[in-house]
Each structure stands twice: as structure tokens, then as C-alpha cells.
């Protein structure tokens, strides 16, 4: 596990908690995580995919492309359609609302346990 490294896009309205639905998020906090550190790299402002109850498929594709350097996405909720598009792009999707470092820690621990069974 010495080479464990993740780039995680976090859907958050305030940079403190994971509290946004993927489709409604206007900002994604991009964290690099390895065995020694958790570091905020940037905040990416993206137009929401869902507005007024409608989904914009073109915007969904564009936003997923803009997050394509990330290995994981963390949000309070992700719809099935968006999840499928993200996962086809190789981005693992997790719904873990809460304080960002705590939610990231849960994600990493889950990934580490899964690695034991591969």
C-alpha cells in the first residue's frame, strides 16, 4: 500500500462538508490523498448538471470530462445516470456526507479493505 494515491473530487458548497448532490454542485474541491497526507489542490467551479428538475446531458458529459483526472468522486448523493457516466470514465463514486476529511478517511479505509480481497 506504499503507492496508495487518490485524487478525489468533493461536491461541497462550503469546502467544509460533503453536502452537495453531484448534479446540483457548483464547486468541486479537488484533494490529493496518499498514505501521508490529504491536500486540497484546487476548487473547480462547474455549472450544475441539474437545474429546475431537468438534467442537461451535454453538461453532464462536459463536467465528467472536467473531472476526468480524478480517481474518485465524493458527494452527498449521485443519481444512477450520472454514476454510470462517471464510472465509465473510471471515476469511483461514493456517497458519504459529512466533514470532508472524515468522509475522505472513510472512503480511503473502504478502498483499503477492498484491496485486501483482490
MMTF fields as JSON, N, C-alpha, C and O atoms, coordinates in Angstrom:
{
  "mmtfVersion": "1.0.0",
  "mmtfProducer": "UNKNOWN",
  "numBonds": 471,
  "numAtoms": 472,
  "numGroups": 118,
  "numChains": 1,
  "numModels": 1,
  "chainsPerModel": [1],
  "groupsPerChain": [118],
  "chainIdList": ["A"],
  "bondAtomList": [4, 2, 8, 6, 12, 10, 16, 14, 20, 18, 24, 22, 28, 26, 32, 30, 36, 34, 40, 38, 44, 42, 48, 46, 52, 50, 56, 54, 60, 58, 64, 62, 68, 66, 72, 70, 76, 74, 80, 78, 84, 82, 88, 86, 92, 90, 96, 94, 100, 98, 104, 102, 108, 106, 112, 110, 116, 114, 120, 118, 124, 122, 128, 126, 132, 130, 136, 134, 140, 138, 144, 142, 148, 146, 152, 150, 156, 154, 160, 158, 164, 162, 168, 166, 172, 170, 176, 174, 180, 178, 184, 182, 188, 186, 192, 190, 196, 194, 200, 198, 204, 202, 208, 206, 212, 210, 216, 214, 220, 218, 224, 222, 228, 226, 232, 230, 236, 234, 240, 238, 244, 242, 248, 246, 252, 250, 256, 254, 260, 258, 264, 262, 268, 266, 272, 270, 276, 274, 280, 278, 284, 282, 288, 286, 292, 290, 296, 294, 300, 298, 304, 302, 308, 306, 312, 310, 316, 314, 320, 318, 324, 322, 328, 326, 332, 330, 336, 334, 340, 338, 344, 342, 348, 346, 352, 350, 356, 354, 360, 358, 364, 362, 368, 366, 372, 370, 376, 374, 380, 378, 384, 382, 388, 386, 392, 390, 396, 394, 400, 398, 404, 402, 408, 406, 412, 410, 416, 414, 420, 418, 424, 422, 428, 426, 432, 430, 436, 434, 440, 438, 444, 442, 448, 446, 452, 450, 456, 454, 460, 458, 464, 462, 468, 466],
  "bondOrderList": [1, 1, 1, 1, 1, 1, 1, 1, 1, 1, 1, 1, 1, 1, 1, 1, 1, 1, 1, 1, 1, 1, 1, 1, 1, 1, 1, 1, 1, 1, 1, 1, 1, 1, 1, 1, 1, 1, 1, 1, 1, 1, 1, 1, 1, 1, 1, 1, 1, 1, 1, 1, 1, 1, 1, 1, 1, 1, 1, 1, 1, 1, 1, 1, 1, 1, 1, 1, 1, 1, 1, 1, 1, 1, 1, 1, 1, 1, 1, 1, 1, 1, 1, 1, 1, 1, 1, 1, 1, 1, 1, 1, 1, 1, 1, 1, 1, 1, 1, 1, 1, 1, 1, 1, 1, 1, 1, 1, 1, 1, 1, 1, 1, 1, 1, 1, 1],
  "groupList": [{"groupName": "UNK", "atomNameList": ["N", "CA", "C", "O"], "elementList": ["N", "C", "C", "O"], "formalChargeList": [0, 0, 0, 0], "bondAtomList": [1, 0, 2, 1, 3, 2], "bondOrderList": [1, 1, 2], "singleLetterCode": "X", "chemCompType": "L-PEPTIDE LINKING"}],
  "groupTypeList": [0, 0, 0, 0, 0, 0, 0, 0, 0, 0, 0, 0, 0, 0, 0, 0, 0, 0, 0, 0, 0, 0, 0, 0, 0, 0, 0, 0, 0, 0, 0, 0, 0, 0, 0, 0, 0, 0, 0, 0, 0, 0, 0, 0, 0, 0, 0, 0, 0, 0, 0, 0, 0, 0, 0, 0, 0, 0, 0, 0, 0, 0, 0, 0, 0, 0, 0, 0, 0, 0, 0, 0, 0, 0, 0, 0, 0, 0, 0, 0, 0, 0, 0, 0, 0, 0, 0, 0, 0, 0, 0, 0, 0, 0, 0, 0, 0, 0, 0, 0, 0, 0, 0, 0, 0, 0, 0, 0, 0, 0, 0, 0, 0, 0, 0, 0, 0, 0],
  "groupIdList": [1, 2, 3, 4, 5, 6, 7, 8, 9, 10, 11, 12, 13, 14, 15, 16, 17, 18, 19, 20, 21, 22, 23, 24, 25, 26, 27, 28, 29, 30, 31, 32, 33, 34, 35, 36, 37, 38, 39, 40, 41, 42, 43, 44, 45, 46, 47, 48, 49, 50, 51, 52, 53, 54, 55, 56, 57, 58, 59, 60, 61, 62, 63, 64, 65, 66, 67, 68, 69, 70, 71, 72, 73, 74, 75, 76, 77, 78, 79, 80, 81, 82, 83, 84, 85, 86, 87, 88, 89, 90, 91, 92, 93, 94, 95, 96, 97, 98, 99, 100, 101, 102, 103, 104, 105, 106, 107, 108, 109, 110, 111, 112, 113, 114, 115, 116, 117, 118],
  "secStructList": [7, 6, 6, 7, 3, 3, 3, 3, 3, 3, 3, 7, 1, 1, 1, 1, 3, 3, 7, 7, 5, 4, 4, 4, 7, 1, 3, 3, 3, 3, 3, 3, 3, 3, 1, 1, 7, 3, 3, 3, 3, 3, 3, 3, 3, 7, 7, 7, 1, 3, 3, 6, 6, 3, 3, 7, 2, 2, 2, 2, 2, 2, 2, 2, 2, 2, 6, 6, 6, 7, 1, 3, 3, 3, 3, 1, 5, 7, 7, 2, 2, 2, 2, 2, 2, 2, 2, 2, 6, 6, 7, 3, 3, 3, 3, 7, 7, 3, 3, 2, 2, 2, 2, 2, 2, 2, 2, 2, 2, 2, 2, 2, 2, 2, 2, 2, 6, 7],
  "xCoordList": [0.795, 0.0, 0.841, 0.305, 2.135, 3.014, 2.758, 3.1, 2.162, 1.917, 0.472, 0.035, -0.272, -1.654, -1.721, -1.084, -2.498, -2.68, -4.037, -4.413, -4.763, -6.078, -6.175, -5.571, -6.935, -7.342, -8.862, -9.542, -9.382, -10.799, -11.469, -11.021, -12.553, -13.387, -14.514, -15.269, -14.622, -15.608, -16.656, -16.32, -17.921, -19.025, -19.391, -19.933, -19.088, -19.322, -19.702, -19.185, -20.603, -20.999, -20.096, -20.077, -19.338, -18.56, -17.113, -16.366, -16.711, -15.35, -15.119, -13.986, -16.17, -16.055, -16.72, -16.172, -17.905, -18.644, -18.99, -19.149, -19.104, -19.621, -21.13, -21.766, -21.706, -23.126, -23.892, -25.044, -23.28, -23.971, -24.251, -23.457, -25.404, -25.768, -24.865, -24.654, -24.336, -23.432, -24.019, -23.345, -25.251, -25.861, -26.146, -26.31, -26.207, -26.502, -25.263, -25.322, -24.149, -22.914, -22.397, -22.403, -21.953, -21.344, -19.827, -19.111, -19.35, -17.912, -17.512, -18.237, -16.338, -15.744, -14.366, -13.531, -14.146, -12.865, -12.014, -12.387, -10.88, -10.033, -8.911, -8.08, -8.902, -7.906, -7.007, -7.471, -5.719, -4.785, -4.551, -4.284, -4.656, -4.536, -3.527, -3.585, -2.604, -1.72, -1.579, -2.277, -0.673, -0.577, -0.127, -0.339, 0.491, 0.975, 0.139, 0.18, -0.623, -1.241, -2.554, -2.891, -3.256, -4.501, -4.302, -4.137, -4.316, -4.009, -5.022, -5.247, -5.627, -6.519, -5.67, -4.779, -5.941, -5.176, -5.832, -5.154, -7.159, -7.858, -9.357, -9.856, -10.054, -11.513, -11.923, -11.552, -12.694, -13.164, -14.619, -15.483, -14.879, -16.24, -16.792, -16.201, -17.935, -18.577, -20.061, -20.654, -20.656, -22.092, -22.857, -22.487, -23.901, -24.655, -25.286, -25.695, -25.354, -25.955, -27.479, -28.178, -27.991, -29.433, -29.855, -29.324, -30.81, -31.392, -32.885, -33.325, -33.647, -35.105, -35.681, -36.687, -35.047, -35.544, -35.148, -35.435, -34.497, -34.082, -32.601, -31.797, -32.259, -30.864, -30.365, -31.039, -29.194, -28.57, -27.492, -26.412, -27.783, -26.862, -25.535, -24.48, -25.582, -24.338, -23.471, -22.262, -24.095, -23.355, -22.812, -21.701, -23.582, -23.107, -21.819, -20.831, -21.821, -20.625, -19.45, -18.321, -19.721, -18.66, -18.087, -16.869, -18.946, -18.469, -17.677, -16.656, -18.133, -17.394, -16.019, -15.022, -15.965, -14.679, -13.768, -12.569, -14.321, -13.527, -13.036, -12.111, -13.656, -13.232, -12.468, -12.178, -12.145, -11.589, -10.192, -9.735, -9.505, -8.208, -8.37, -7.385, -9.603, -9.871, -10.11, -10.669, -9.676, -9.896, -11.204, -11.789, -11.664, -12.86, -13.689, -13.175, -14.983, -15.881, -16.644, -17.12, -16.755, -17.426, -18.531, -18.27, -19.764, -20.909, -21.911, -21.801, -22.885, -23.934, -24.92, -25.549, -25.05, -25.949, -25.501, -25.053, -25.628, -25.326, -26.4, -26.618, -27.064, -28.085, -27.48, -26.289, -28.314, -27.827, -27.244, -26.242, -27.848, -27.342, -25.966, -25.056, -25.822, -24.523, -23.486, -22.337, -23.884, -22.961, -22.425, -21.229, -23.302, -22.88, -21.877, -20.882, -22.132, -21.217, -19.867, -18.824, -19.877, -18.636, -17.84, -16.631, -18.512, -17.818, -17.275, -16.218, -17.981, -17.444, -16.158, -15.303, -16.029, -14.827, -13.727, -12.627, -14.014, -13.011, -12.979, -12.01, -14.03, -14.105, -15.002, -16.181, -14.453, -15.232, -16.085, -15.599, -17.347, -18.313, -18.715, -19.035, -18.692, -19.084, -20.038, -19.858, -21.041, -21.967, -21.666, -22.128, -20.885, -20.504, -20.589, -19.573, -21.796, -21.896, -21.206, -21.095, -20.744, -20.08, -18.939, -18.762, -18.161, -16.991, -15.999, -15.729, -15.468, -14.658, -13.524, -13.454, -12.631, -11.55, -12.062, -11.476, -13.151, -13.717, -14.311, -14.133, -15.013, -15.598, -14.511, -14.626, -13.458, -12.337, -11.677, -11.316, -11.515, -10.923, -11.763, -11.209, -13.082, -13.957, -13.799, -13.743, -13.727, -13.541, -12.234, -12.213, -11.15, -9.836, -9.83, -9.307, -10.395, -10.441, -11.238, -10.855, -12.342, -13.145, -12.327, -12.334, -11.631, -10.782, -9.693, -9.419, -9.084, -8.018, -8.542, -7.879, -9.721, -10.318, -10.615, -10.356, -11.157, -11.432, -10.174, -10.206, -9.065, -7.795, -7.368, -6.718, -7.718, -7.347, -7.994, -7.472, -9.12, -9.879, -9.68, -10.391, -8.723, -8.456, -7.405, -7.051],
  "yCoordList": [-1.194, 0.0, 1.263, 2.364, 1.121, 2.286, 3.235, 4.414, 2.744, 3.611, 4.1, 4.576, 3.989, 4.441, 5.931, 6.74, 6.291, 7.691, 7.858, 7.104, 8.854, 9.144, 10.626, 11.463, 10.936, 12.311, 12.279, 11.607, 13.019, 12.944, 14.289, 15.324, 14.258, 15.444, 15.402, 14.432, 16.46, 16.515, 17.569, 18.735, 17.17, 18.097, 18.773, 18.14, 20.059, 20.799, 22.237, 22.831, 22.786, 24.184, 25.136, 26.337, 24.596, 25.483, 25.052, 25.755, 23.921, 23.438, 22.831, 22.497, 22.686, 22.119, 20.749, 19.814, 20.642, 19.384, 18.89, 19.676, 17.562, 16.935, 17.075, 16.348, 18.007, 18.291, 18.554, 18.984, 18.306, 18.582, 17.32, 16.38, 17.332, 16.343, 16.611, 17.769, 15.579, 15.763, 16.696, 17.624, 16.464, 17.232, 18.679, 19.502, 18.999, 20.38, 21.143, 22.345, 20.439, 21.06, 22.109, 21.913, 23.218, 24.299, 24.337, 25.01, 23.599, 23.578, 22.178, 21.507, 21.769, 20.51, 20.82, 21.431, 20.391, 20.585, 19.368, 18.236, 19.604, 18.52, 18.272, 19.145, 17.071, 16.682, 15.597, 14.681, 15.704, 14.609, 13.954, 14.622, 12.638, 11.87, 10.754, 10.04, 10.614, 9.452, 8.979, 9.463, 8.027, 7.442, 8.438, 8.2, 9.55, 10.526, 11.791, 12.466, 12.139, 13.46, 13.549, 12.718, 14.594, 14.999, 16.468, 17.302, 16.792, 18.163, 18.673, 18.053, 19.817, 20.477, 21.066, 21.876, 20.663, 21.14, 22.343, 23.285, 22.299, 23.378, 23.257, 22.24, 24.321, 24.318, 24.532, 25.529, 23.585, 23.693, 24.122, 23.429, 25.249, 25.754, 25.177, 25.347, 24.491, 23.896, 24.259, 24.421, 24.385, 24.651, 23.402, 22.294, 23.557, 22.379, 21.622, 22.222, 20.319, 19.458, 19.509, 19.429, 19.642, 19.656, 21.059, 21.629, 21.592, 22.869, 22.801, 22.356, 23.246, 23.279, 21.89, 21.779, 20.84, 19.488, 18.816, 17.634, 19.542, 18.969, 18.619, 19.281, 17.558, 17.144, 17.552, 17.334, 18.136, 18.534, 17.508, 17.529, 16.609, 15.516, 16.031, 15.472, 17.081, 17.649, 18.19, 17.964, 18.902, 19.459, 18.335, 18.44, 17.263, 16.108, 15.582, 15.377, 15.363, 14.85, 15.815, 15.392, 17.111, 18.11, 18.137, 18.202, 18.088, 18.12, 16.867, 16.949, 15.718, 14.478, 14.562, 14.132, 15.104, 15.275, 16.198, 15.943, 17.263, 18.208, 17.599, 18.119, 16.501, 15.807, 14.524, 13.738, 14.31, 13.024, 12.722, 11.583, 13.716, 13.448, 12.905, 12.539, 12.852, 12.357, 10.852, 10.315, 10.187, 8.746, 8.435, 7.369, 9.392, 9.197, 10.478, 11.583, 10.295, 11.421, 11.159, 10.049, 12.187, 12.099, 13.148, 14.332, 12.718, 13.626, 13.129, 12.009, 13.971, 13.524, 12.615, 11.753, 12.817, 11.99, 12.061, 13.105, 10.933, 10.862, 10.0, 8.86, 10.538, 9.778, 8.647, 8.655, 7.672, 6.479, 6.802, 6.206, 7.73, 8.086, 8.722, 8.355, 9.676, 10.337, 9.342, 9.366, 8.472, 7.446, 6.59, 6.307, 6.182, 5.332, 6.057, 5.466, 7.333, 8.107, 8.278, 8.121, 8.597, 8.762, 7.46, 7.46, 6.363, 5.079, 4.614, 3.984, 4.917, 4.583, 5.356, 4.9, 6.522, 7.344, 6.891, 7.443, 5.88, 5.354, 6.057, 5.921, 6.81, 7.531, 6.74, 6.535, 6.296, 5.582, 6.585, 7.647, 6.254, 7.183, 6.721, 5.552, 7.674, 7.393, 8.458, 9.645, 8.038, 8.942, 8.856, 7.947, 9.817, 9.832, 11.28, 11.971, 11.746, 13.109, 13.234, 12.259, 14.439, 14.687, 15.664, 16.26, 15.829, 16.691, 16.109, 14.908, 16.95, 16.459, 15.517, 14.409, 15.897, 14.947, 13.614, 12.565, 13.652, 12.416, 11.549, 10.331, 12.165, 11.415, 10.826, 9.689, 11.6, 11.083, 9.915, 8.924, 10.016, 8.931, 7.649, 6.561, 7.774, 6.608, 6.006, 4.784, 6.845, 6.371, 5.592, 4.487, 6.166, 5.522, 4.197, 3.204, 4.166, 2.908, 1.847, 0.677, 2.244, 1.304, 0.746, -0.459, 1.622, 1.186, 0.226, -0.78, 0.519, -0.339, -1.716, -2.719, -1.776, -3.077, -3.857, -5.059, -3.179, -3.866, -4.415, -5.486, -3.702, -4.181, -5.499, -6.315, -5.719, -6.961, -8.18, -9.289, -7.983, -9.116, -9.286, -10.063, -8.57, -8.724, -9.767, -10.033],
  "zCoordList": [0.0, 0.0, 0.0, 0.12, -0.131, -0.11, -1.27, -1.184, -2.355, -3.5, -3.577, -4.625, -2.476, -2.446, -2.753, -2.078, -3.779, -4.13, -4.779, -5.676, -4.314, -4.863, -5.19, -4.52, -6.218, -6.482, -6.372, -7.148, -5.391, -5.044, -5.298, -4.804, -6.079, -6.303, -5.279, -5.215, -4.475, -3.395, -3.717, -3.924, -3.761, -4.009, -2.691, -1.785, -2.598, -1.352, -1.674, -2.621, -0.882, -1.061, -0.294, -0.567, 0.677, 1.547, 1.78, 2.46, 1.233, 1.434, 2.803, 3.15, 3.581, 4.92, 4.997, 5.581, 4.402, 4.458, 3.062, 2.128, 2.939, 1.722, 1.84, 2.603, 1.088, 1.292, 0.002, 0.051, -1.143, -2.405, -3.193, -3.22, -3.829, -4.835, -6.035, -6.394, -6.651, -7.783, -8.836, -9.282, -9.234, -10.312, -9.983, -10.884, -8.696, -8.285, -7.834, -7.575, -7.742, -7.246, -8.224, -9.439, -7.665, -8.453, -8.265, -9.007, -7.252, -6.976, -6.517, -5.782, -6.974, -6.549, -5.992, -6.659, -4.771, -4.096, -4.43, -4.119, -5.059, -5.549, -4.546, -4.297, -3.977, -2.974, -3.534, -4.212, -3.245, -3.467, -2.118, -1.119, -2.111, -0.872, -1.1, -2.101, -0.158, -0.164, 1.271, 2.162, 1.496, 2.84, 3.899, 5.088, 3.498, 4.478, 4.576, 5.605, 3.531, 3.567, 2.797, 1.954, 3.138, 2.489, 2.14, 3.03, 0.829, 0.437, -0.584, -1.624, -0.266, -1.216, -2.332, -2.075, -3.568, -4.718, -5.391, -5.801, -5.499, -6.181, -5.948, -5.467, -6.304, -6.318, -7.768, -8.387, -8.306, -9.691, -9.69, -9.151, -10.286, -10.446, -11.743, -12.809, -11.644, -12.806, -12.805, -11.739, -13.964, -13.999, -13.56, -13.947, -12.773, -12.322, -13.494, -14.488, -13.362, -14.372, -14.262, -15.272, -13.045, -12.791, -12.369, -11.416, -13.093, -12.711, -12.979, -14.039, -12.005, -12.145, -12.458, -13.159, -11.942, -12.122, -13.428, -13.621, -14.326, -15.603, -15.579, -14.923, -16.313, -16.452, -17.83, -18.836, -17.865, -19.115, -19.442, -18.853, -20.38, -20.708, -21.262, -20.964, -22.054, -22.593, -21.465, -21.435, -20.542, -19.406, -18.528, -18.008, -18.357, -17.588, -18.207, -17.502, -19.503, -20.185, -20.034, -19.788, -20.182, -20.061, -18.647, -18.476, -17.637, -16.252, -15.903, -15.22, -16.362, -16.099, -16.767, -16.188, -17.96, -18.64, -17.836, -17.73, -17.27, -16.474, -15.164, -14.54, -14.753, -13.529, -13.842, -12.939, -15.107, -15.531, -14.99, -15.085, -14.424, -13.802, -12.385, -11.744, -11.895, -10.537, -10.568, -11.524, -9.506, -9.388, -8.682, -8.873, -7.85, -7.041, -7.003, -7.18, -6.769, -6.551, -5.27, -5.031, -4.451, -3.164, -3.145, -3.356, -2.892, -2.876, -1.84, -1.341, -1.525, -0.612, -1.335, -0.722, -2.659, -3.466, -4.925, -5.397, -5.635, -7.062, -7.71, -7.301, -8.708, -9.419, -10.222, -10.533, -10.556, -11.27, -12.639, -13.035, -13.365, -14.689, -14.609, -15.353, -13.704, -13.523, -13.023, -13.464, -12.109, -11.591, -12.733, -12.792, -13.631, -14.747, -15.642, -16.063, -15.934, -16.782, -16.091, -16.725, -14.803, -14.041, -14.004, -14.235, -13.717, -13.616, -14.963, -15.017, -16.048, -17.386, -17.666, -18.425, -17.052, -17.209, -16.25, -16.27, -15.4, -14.482, -13.136, -12.389, -12.819, -11.55, -10.602, -10.891, -9.476, -8.462, -7.698, -7.308, -7.484, -6.897, -5.502, -5.285, -4.552, -3.179, -2.662, -2.933, -1.928, -1.247, 0.247, 0.937, 0.73, 2.149, 2.638, 2.693, 2.994, 3.505, 4.856, 5.6, 5.167, 6.444, 6.284, 5.221, 7.346, 7.321, 6.301, 6.312, 5.434, 4.307, 4.723, 4.19, 5.647, 5.985, 6.534, 6.264, 7.3, 7.847, 6.738, 6.743, 5.792, 4.681, 3.788, 3.331, 3.543, 2.743, 3.462, 2.827, 4.773, 5.551, 5.415, 5.26, 5.472, 5.304, 3.921, 3.78, 2.9, 1.537, 1.414, 0.87, 1.917, 1.822, 2.578, 2.073, 3.765, 4.535, 3.796, 3.784, 3.182, 2.409, 1.244, 0.993, 0.542, -0.576, -0.085, -0.74, 1.038, 1.571, 1.931, 1.67, 2.528, 2.858, 1.581, 1.512, 0.573, -0.695, -1.332, -1.939, -1.207, -1.769, -1.126, -1.778, 0.126, 0.81, 0.182, 0.292, -0.473, -1.033, -2.529, -3.165, -3.093, -4.539, -4.78, -5.929]
}
